[in-house]
Amino acid sequence: MAGGLAALLDDVAAIARLAAASADDVAAASAKAGAKATGVVIDDAAVTPQYVRGIEPKRELPIVWRIARGSIINKLVFILPVALLLSYFAPWLLTPILMLGGTYLCYEGAEKVWELVSGQKHEKKPAAAKGTDAEKSIVGGAVRTDLILSAEIMVISLNTVTDQSIWMQAAILVVVGIAMTVVVYGAVALLVKMDDIGLQMAQRESETSRRIGTGLVKAMPVVMTVISYVGMVAMLWVGGHIILVGIHEFGAEQPYGWIHHLEEVVAVVPGIGGALAWLVNTFFSFLLGLIWGAIIVVVMHLLPFGKDDHDEDGHADEAAEAGDAKPAPGAHA
């Protein structure tokens, strides 16, 4: 009996060690996969705060939570099973899907560059100003945008762990999906409430607290502007890198070969070779993303069919604003 109990305990201990080793493997692989998706995460964190501009402060965190919940559903309910099925039955589809998402990122980044260069901004009024369904509209729009960015995060992560079993891939993607959502929307919640924190600190009796609070309030517009630029660069960099690798996987030697050769040239510099190689890859990925996205921007803005659609949207917004500005019946000028 004692021998049987000892054997059972040995088996339990072995299973526990195996489970611990598997957990370590999942954690390590998740960290590696998540690192590959860092650029998209930065973009996601930079894009999301735009959706709570003009919202009552007390409703900001509930809206961020609803968007975060939608993001988790996007990742774990919709994207994860589809990505695993494609990886198992049609792995050749992952690269085209990645490239489609990368193209979208390039377009979004190039669109922002176009707005900076041309001075034309096509931002829609916050949904908060448009009626009782405002929050539903905000959350819906944010979750739809998140779907694309989340798909990029999950597929990039999956592409990093294709050598693992399908169950290990599923576990890694669950960890990555949850961790990335916590990181992104935790950062978003902190950003959108930072000015409120500053206001509260500025009203305290402590001189130090007031100075810090006033500094936070003054700094947040600058911080949000910087984050928007970081997001723009991240979109072009990540999108361009996806396109660069995708073109290579489809059999084209260049421009991937040229860039890789330049990386090898600078990699031998003592002490900073690795950093220089990364900068070379990042710069040319950004440049390719800008060119790739600019082509789509030209199609959407300068060619007749793209321009007409865009103008119609603009006229619709102007008409809505004019309608909002009409005096109430019976009012006199």
C-alpha positions as CSV (number, residue, x, y, z in Angstrom):
1,M,0.0,0.0,0.0
2,A,2.8,2.4,1.0
3,G,4.6,1.5,-2.2
4,G,1.5,2.1,-4.3
5,L,1.0,5.5,-2.6
6,A,4.6,6.4,-3.1
7,A,4.3,5.5,-6.8
8,L,1.1,7.6,-7.1
9,L,2.8,10.5,-5.5
10,D,5.7,10.2,-7.8
11,D,3.3,10.2,-10.8
12,V,1.6,13.3,-9.4
13,A,4.9,15.0,-8.9
14,A,6.0,14.1,-12.5
15,I,2.7,15.5,-13.8
16,A,3.2,18.7,-11.8
17,R,6.7,19.1,-13.1
18,L,5.5,18.5,-16.7
19,A,2.7,21.1,-16.1
20,A,5.2,23.6,-14.7
21,A,7.5,23.0,-17.6
22,S,4.7,23.5,-20.1
23,A,3.6,26.7,-18.3
24,D,7.2,28.0,-18.5
25,D,7.2,27.1,-22.2
26,V,3.9,28.9,-22.8
27,A,5.2,31.9,-20.9
28,A,8.4,32.0,-22.8
29,A,6.8,31.5,-26.1
30,S,4.1,34.0,-25.3
31,A,6.7,36.6,-24.5
32,K,8.5,35.9,-27.7
33,A,5.3,36.0,-29.8
34,G,4.1,39.2,-28.0
35,A,7.4,40.9,-28.7
36,K,6.9,40.4,-32.4
37,A,3.6,42.2,-32.2
38,T,4.9,45.2,-30.3
39,G,4.5,47.6,-33.1
40,V,0.8,46.8,-33.5
41,V,0.3,47.0,-29.8
42,I,1.8,50.5,-29.8
43,D,-0.5,51.4,-32.7
44,D,-3.5,50.0,-30.8
45,A,-2.7,52.0,-27.7
46,A,-2.2,55.1,-29.7
47,V,-5.4,54.8,-31.7
48,T,-7.9,53.9,-28.9
49,P,-7.8,57.1,-26.8
50,Q,-9.3,59.0,-29.8
51,Y,-12.6,57.2,-29.2
52,V,-13.2,58.8,-25.8
53,R,-12.4,62.4,-26.8
54,G,-15.3,64.7,-25.8
55,I,-16.9,62.1,-23.5
56,E,-18.0,62.9,-19.9
57,P,-15.1,62.1,-17.6
58,K,-17.2,59.7,-15.5
59,R,-18.1,57.7,-18.6
60,E,-14.5,57.3,-19.9
61,L,-13.5,54.3,-18.0
62,P,-16.8,52.4,-18.5
63,I,-16.4,52.9,-22.3
64,V,-12.7,51.8,-22.2
65,W,-13.8,48.7,-20.3
66,R,-16.5,47.9,-22.9
67,I,-14.0,48.4,-25.7
68,A,-11.5,46.1,-23.9
69,R,-14.2,43.5,-23.4
70,G,-15.0,43.6,-27.1
71,S,-11.2,43.3,-27.8
72,I,-11.0,40.1,-25.7
73,I,-14.0,38.7,-27.6
74,N,-12.4,39.6,-30.9
75,K,-9.2,37.8,-30.0
76,L,-10.4,34.7,-28.2
77,V,-13.9,34.0,-29.8
78,F,-13.4,35.1,-33.4
79,I,-9.8,35.4,-34.3
80,L,-8.1,32.6,-32.3
81,P,-10.2,29.6,-33.6
82,V,-10.1,31.0,-37.2
83,A,-6.3,31.5,-37.0
84,L,-5.7,28.0,-35.6
85,L,-7.9,26.4,-38.2
86,L,-6.1,28.2,-41.0
87,S,-2.7,27.3,-39.5
88,Y,-3.7,23.7,-39.4
89,F,-5.6,23.3,-42.7
90,A,-4.4,26.1,-44.9
91,P,-1.2,27.6,-43.5
92,W,-0.5,29.2,-46.9
93,L,-3.3,31.6,-46.2
94,L,-1.6,33.2,-43.2
95,T,0.8,35.3,-45.2
96,P,-1.8,36.8,-47.6
97,I,-4.0,37.6,-44.5
98,L,-1.0,39.2,-42.8
99,M,-0.3,41.2,-45.9
100,L,-3.9,42.4,-46.2
101,G,-3.7,43.6,-42.6
102,G,-0.3,45.1,-43.2
103,T,-1.7,47.0,-46.2
104,Y,-4.4,48.4,-44.0
105,L,-1.8,49.6,-41.5
106,C,0.3,51.2,-44.2
107,Y,-2.8,52.9,-45.6
108,E,-3.8,54.3,-42.2
109,G,-0.2,55.5,-41.5
110,A,0.1,57.1,-44.9
111,E,-3.3,58.7,-44.5
112,K,-2.0,60.4,-41.3
113,V,1.1,61.6,-43.2
114,W,-1.1,62.9,-46.0
115,E,-3.2,64.9,-43.5
116,L,0.0,66.4,-42.0
117,V,1.4,67.3,-45.4
118,S,-1.8,68.6,-46.9
119,G,-3.3,70.1,-43.8
120,Q,-6.6,68.4,-44.6
121,K,-8.0,66.5,-41.7
122,H,-11.1,64.3,-42.0
123,E,-11.9,63.6,-38.4
124,K,-15.5,62.9,-37.6
125,K,-17.3,64.6,-34.7
126,P,-17.3,62.5,-31.5
127,A,-20.2,60.3,-31.2
128,A,-20.9,61.9,-27.9
129,A,-22.3,64.9,-29.8
130,K,-24.7,62.9,-31.9
131,G,-27.5,61.5,-29.7
132,T,-28.5,58.9,-27.2
133,D,-26.8,56.0,-28.9
134,A,-23.4,57.8,-28.6
135,E,-21.7,55.2,-26.4
136,K,-22.9,52.3,-28.4
137,S,-21.6,54.0,-31.6
138,I,-18.2,54.7,-29.9
139,V,-17.8,51.2,-28.7
140,G,-18.9,49.7,-31.9
141,G,-16.4,51.8,-34.0
142,A,-13.6,51.1,-31.6
143,V,-14.2,47.4,-31.5
144,R,-14.3,47.2,-35.3
145,T,-11.0,48.9,-35.6
146,D,-9.7,46.7,-32.8
147,L,-10.7,43.6,-34.8
148,I,-8.1,44.5,-37.5
149,L,-5.4,45.3,-35.1
150,S,-6.1,42.3,-32.9
151,A,-6.1,40.0,-35.9
152,E,-2.6,41.4,-36.7
153,I,-1.4,40.8,-33.2
154,M,-2.7,37.2,-33.1
155,V,-1.6,36.2,-36.6
156,I,1.9,37.7,-36.0
157,S,2.1,35.9,-32.7
158,L,0.9,32.6,-34.4
159,N,3.4,33.0,-37.1
160,T,6.2,33.0,-34.4
161,V,5.1,29.7,-32.9
162,T,4.2,27.5,-35.9
163,D,6.7,24.9,-34.7
164,Q,4.6,24.2,-31.6
165,S,1.7,21.7,-31.3
166,I,-1.8,23.1,-32.0
167,W,-2.7,22.9,-28.3
168,M,0.5,24.8,-27.3
169,Q,-0.3,27.4,-30.0
170,A,-3.8,27.8,-28.6
171,A,-2.5,28.3,-25.1
172,I,0.1,30.8,-26.3
173,L,-2.4,32.8,-28.2
174,V,-4.8,32.9,-25.2
175,V,-2.0,34.2,-23.0
176,V,-0.9,36.8,-25.7
177,G,-4.5,37.9,-26.4
178,I,-5.3,38.5,-22.7
179,A,-1.9,40.0,-21.9
180,M,-1.9,42.4,-24.9
181,T,-5.5,43.5,-24.1
182,V,-4.6,44.2,-20.5
183,V,-1.5,46.2,-21.5
184,V,-3.2,48.2,-24.2
185,Y,-6.4,49.1,-22.4
186,G,-4.7,49.5,-19.1
187,A,-2.4,52.1,-20.8
188,V,-5.4,53.7,-22.5
189,A,-7.3,54.0,-19.2
190,L,-4.3,55.6,-17.6
191,L,-3.9,58.0,-20.5
192,V,-7.5,59.2,-20.6
193,K,-7.7,59.7,-16.9
194,M,-4.3,61.3,-16.5
195,D,-5.7,64.9,-16.9
196,D,-8.3,64.2,-14.3
197,I,-5.7,62.9,-11.9
198,G,-3.7,66.1,-12.6
199,L,-6.8,68.3,-11.8
200,Q,-7.3,66.5,-8.5
201,M,-3.7,66.9,-7.6
202,A,-3.7,70.6,-8.5
203,Q,-6.5,71.2,-6.0
204,R,-4.6,69.8,-3.0
205,E,-3.0,71.9,-0.4
206,S,0.5,70.6,-1.0
207,E,2.6,72.9,-3.2
208,T,4.4,69.9,-4.7
209,S,1.2,68.2,-5.5
210,R,-0.3,71.3,-7.1
211,R,2.8,71.7,-9.3
212,I,2.8,68.1,-10.4
213,G,-0.9,68.2,-11.1
214,T,-0.7,71.4,-13.1
215,G,2.2,69.9,-15.0
216,L,0.2,66.8,-15.8
217,V,-2.7,68.8,-17.1
218,K,-0.5,70.9,-19.3
219,A,1.6,67.9,-20.5
220,M,-1.3,65.6,-21.5
221,P,-2.2,67.4,-24.8
222,V,1.5,67.1,-25.8
223,V,1.6,63.5,-24.7
224,M,-1.4,62.6,-26.7
225,T,0.0,64.4,-29.8
226,V,3.3,62.5,-29.4
227,I,1.4,59.2,-29.0
228,S,-0.5,59.9,-32.2
229,Y,2.8,60.4,-34.1
230,V,4.3,57.2,-32.5
231,G,1.2,55.4,-33.6
232,M,1.6,56.7,-37.2
233,V,5.2,55.6,-37.3
234,A,4.4,52.2,-35.8
235,M,1.6,51.6,-38.4
236,L,4.0,52.3,-41.2
237,W,6.9,50.3,-39.7
238,V,4.8,47.2,-38.8
239,G,2.8,47.3,-42.0
240,G,5.9,47.8,-44.1
241,H,7.7,44.9,-42.4
242,I,4.8,42.6,-42.9
243,I,4.7,43.5,-46.6
244,L,8.5,43.2,-46.9
245,V,8.5,39.7,-45.4
246,G,5.4,38.7,-47.3
247,I,6.9,39.6,-50.7
248,H,9.9,37.6,-49.8
249,E,7.9,34.6,-48.8
250,F,6.1,34.8,-52.2
251,G,9.4,34.3,-53.9
252,A,10.7,37.8,-54.6
253,E,14.3,38.1,-53.6
254,Q,14.3,41.9,-53.4
255,P,14.0,44.3,-51.6
256,Y,14.3,41.8,-48.7
257,G,17.7,40.7,-49.9
258,W,19.1,44.2,-50.1
259,I,17.9,45.2,-46.7
260,H,19.2,42.0,-45.2
261,H,22.6,42.6,-46.8
262,L,22.7,46.1,-45.2
263,E,21.8,44.6,-41.9
264,E,24.7,42.2,-42.1
265,V,27.1,45.1,-43.1
266,V,26.2,47.2,-40.0
267,A,25.9,44.2,-37.6
268,V,29.7,43.8,-37.4
269,V,30.1,47.3,-35.7
270,P,31.4,46.5,-32.2
271,G,28.9,47.1,-29.4
272,I,26.1,48.6,-31.4
273,G,25.9,46.3,-34.4
274,G,22.7,44.7,-33.3
275,A,21.0,48.0,-32.7
276,L,22.2,49.3,-36.0
277,A,20.9,46.2,-37.8
278,W,17.5,46.7,-36.1
279,L,17.5,50.4,-37.1
280,V,18.3,49.5,-40.7
281,N,15.4,47.0,-40.9
282,T,13.0,49.4,-39.1
283,F,13.9,52.3,-41.4
284,F,13.4,50.5,-44.6
285,S,10.3,48.7,-43.4
286,F,8.9,52.2,-42.5
287,L,9.9,53.5,-46.0
288,L,8.3,50.6,-47.8
289,G,5.2,51.0,-45.6
290,L,5.0,54.7,-46.5
291,I,5.4,54.0,-50.2
292,W,2.9,51.1,-50.1
293,G,0.4,53.1,-48.2
294,A,0.9,56.2,-50.3
295,I,-0.2,54.3,-53.4
296,I,-3.5,53.4,-51.7
297,V,-3.9,57.0,-50.5
298,V,-3.5,58.2,-54.0
299,V,-6.2,55.8,-55.2
300,M,-8.6,56.9,-52.3
301,H,-8.0,60.6,-52.6
302,L,-6.9,61.6,-56.0
303,L,-8.5,59.2,-58.4
304,P,-12.1,60.0,-59.3
305,F,-14.0,57.2,-57.6
306,G,-12.0,57.4,-54.4
307,K,-12.3,61.2,-54.3
308,D,-16.0,61.2,-55.0
309,D,-16.7,58.9,-52.2
310,H,-14.6,61.0,-49.8
311,D,-16.3,64.2,-50.9
312,E,-19.7,62.7,-50.4
313,D,-18.8,61.9,-46.8
314,G,-17.6,65.4,-46.3
315,H,-20.7,67.0,-47.7
316,A,-22.8,64.7,-45.6
317,D,-21.0,65.8,-42.5
318,E,-21.4,69.5,-43.5
319,A,-25.1,69.0,-44.1
320,A,-25.5,67.4,-40.7
321,E,-23.7,70.2,-39.1
322,A,-25.8,72.7,-41.0
323,G,-28.9,70.9,-39.8
324,D,-27.7,71.0,-36.2
325,A,-27.2,74.7,-36.6
326,K,-30.7,75.5,-37.7
327,P,-32.7,77.6,-35.3
328,A,-35.6,76.1,-33.5
329,P,-39.1,76.6,-35.0
330,G,-40.5,80.0,-34.0
331,A,-37.0,81.4,-33.3
332,H,-36.2,84.8,-34.7
333,A,-32.9,86.0,-36.1
